[in-house]
């Protein structure tokens, strides 16, 4: 990647006090025309208009200096791996009936495998980032993926429900590495101004997966045994394991002078965590997630995501039951219906590719070259409307058995909304706490999976006992009320961050 030092006309610039590597009370300054003469030597993009944050070090081992090809290969690999957990988890909603028939158990009992898998996805994410902070990103990703592959095979080959349930629970714990730790990798290799689009790509894989999983599984069980759904999942995990061998460790300690940086000798040793940058104690690493959740903006975003993603998972986990019971869908028809969620995810991904940057550029122009993290949350209002309207119409459509096309359109609308919100909240917390990139990502994952854990338990009996219109009306109200959280953070988030300060970890080092 080519960089150059900024050259600024002092007469056209407004003197500012700011940091180019870490957020302070004045936010991030990106536009070079607003820099004063003291910052003329800052490195910028090739066109000279955008300041590079953080400033890359003159060291070829600095991941910020790696080629675009190498960076985007890493982005592709973590997106592929981030796609797999929910892909495998969501197949459980479609395989309920054939599994219940094989093991002579109720569908509600079989659904416990999905609930256990979802819960462990969240908990496994916290362990992932804690260990990645100590051993390195790459060795944890490699070992976790080995376990995900092994437990995926176990799911496909299980001879009893108890064995299958155990496999699903263990798989959830280990399959989550790239999803819970995705922001670590993005923060390591991309500059501040690049991150929203990269987060949008990575999170697009996360949102797409709960729909592509049932889509695939429905067609599999139409012609083959339900086991083949999990064999396909295992094959995809095997591909992911092979892809990991193509990438390298991205952790780089910017607190060490260039001349003292360790010299890389062996990629194999880096994969095993033997060759790595010096870090603090193991206690420091495992304490970092607890430090992160004590930040009020982090806790509020986790609650916001919990309140929204719960109904995404609730609808997705139970829609196969509704479609087969109320509408008489065959496995083939059920598979085709999941294309609505896939379409919504793709539309949210494509729209988000531009809208997040457009909002950022507009904010920068209105604030003299500065952008605050809270600007990332503006899109949450549009996302909230899409999700609320989607839920409301879904409720009436199910209650009064409207044509299934209503379900498809408004299910897709809900998915497009959560896609936009996912990029927004991840970008907001990464901008706010770059020193805790992995930790904030893991907590967002906890919010999502606990929401799904809760909704999967209550959705079917709640709808059966109360009626879809009332249930989805309540969920619409919760989704609308959740928009007060980004509003509160836009009004008071900056003051809260100033009051609490950055994340300070035990045995504090500059780099996480």
Phi, psi and omega in degrees: 000135181268136178234160170211160181285146180284138172239122190236138173282112184300325184291337182263351185258157176252123181303136180222155174250120183200167175247137180269350183252335183215143181298138167229195188296340181268001179081194180259133175256120185250325187276120185296338182292346180259005178276148176270176186297336181291348183245023184292342182266008178293145176282141182230178171294168185301330181279354176079006185264337188237126178288138178276120179234121356285164178288123180292148178270148180286071182211123181298340178279348174295118182303335178293339179268357181293159181292156177301325180298315181294319179296315184284337171295316178298316179299318178297317183294314181289332175291317177301313182289326177291335179289329191289321184303307181287334174300311179290320181297314187289341178297337180299333180291329183271332183271006181303308188295309179297327177290319178298320179293321182289317186262001178057048178235163179286156178298325179296322177292315179299327183294345178300333179295324179291318180297314180296321178297316181297316181299317183286336173301318180290312182293321180297329180297322179295319177294323181301309185287327178297314180288328177294328178293330182266311185270339184114157181295313190293311182297323178293316178301318181295311182293317179299321181289324174302317180290323178297319178295313181298316181286334174296317177296321177300317178302315183291328187261358185303135183264346179223163180294321180298321177293317178297317179300315179297319180297319181293321180294312180294321178300318179301322182295322187262340185285352195270357193308307185284337178282314180285333183252012185303320181295332176301311183295316180296318179295326182290325193245348182241150178281163184309313185288345180269341195293320181305316180293324180289321176297321180298321178293310181298313181291334175300321176295323179295315184285326180292325191299321181294350180255325178288330178298304177296326178302312179292313184297324181297320179287328179295310184287345175295324184242336188232179176291152176302336181298329182295335175298320181278335172293320177296318177302318180295319178299317179296324176293325176296320175299317178299320178298319177296322180295327179300328181294346182270347186251176185231168176296135183251351180293133181216122183274105181281356177278354181260131176303152184305317183291345179258001180295139178296149179265121179292136181240320188217122176296325179299318178292326177292323178296329180271358179079011180278315178263114185202165175291146178298144180227175175284196184286164176297323178299320178300316183295315183285342179276343186301317178299327180287325175296319184296315185288346176284348176282124186302315178302323179295312181299319181293321178293322177299317178296316179301315183289322176303314184291335181265316185286339179305317185280337172297311180290322180301313178295314185293323184285339186244353186294332177296323178295316181295316184292323179284326182279310186275327188246356178065033181291140172277167175306322179295314179296322178298317178299317179295327180297323182296350175295339178296315178294323177298316179297316178299320179295317180294318178297318177297322178295312182294314179297317181294335181302328181253323190294324180295317178291322179299316178296319179298316180294320178298317180296317181298317179296325181280348185232037172053047174085002183254145172230132175262151178305327183298340177297333181295339186273354183303320183293344181297334180291316176296317179300318180297319178297315180300316181291318181295313179296318179301314179296316183299312181291324176302319180298313179293322181297319179287321182298317186252012175054047174295169181304143183300340179298327176299318179299317183296313184295313187276339168294316177298323178297317179299318181294319178300321180296315181291332176298313179297318181294324181297313177298319183297312185287325176294316179295321180298310182288327176293319176295323183285321185224067180298336179288345179237042187302314181291321184293317180292325178295318180296321181289325174298320177298320177299315179301318181292313185287324176293325174298315178294321178302314181292313184294323180297325178290319192261341194298306184296309179295328179294312179296318181296324183274332187247332184104141186298320184298315180291317181298312181288336173294318176297316180295325175297317178297320178296317179297319179294317180296328180298337179294344176293336181292307175298327176297314179300317181291327176292328180278320189235356184301319181296318179294322178296318179295321177294320182293316183273337180077179179290171177289126179243117186260161178303138181059047193310130172240157181294322184257143176263000000 
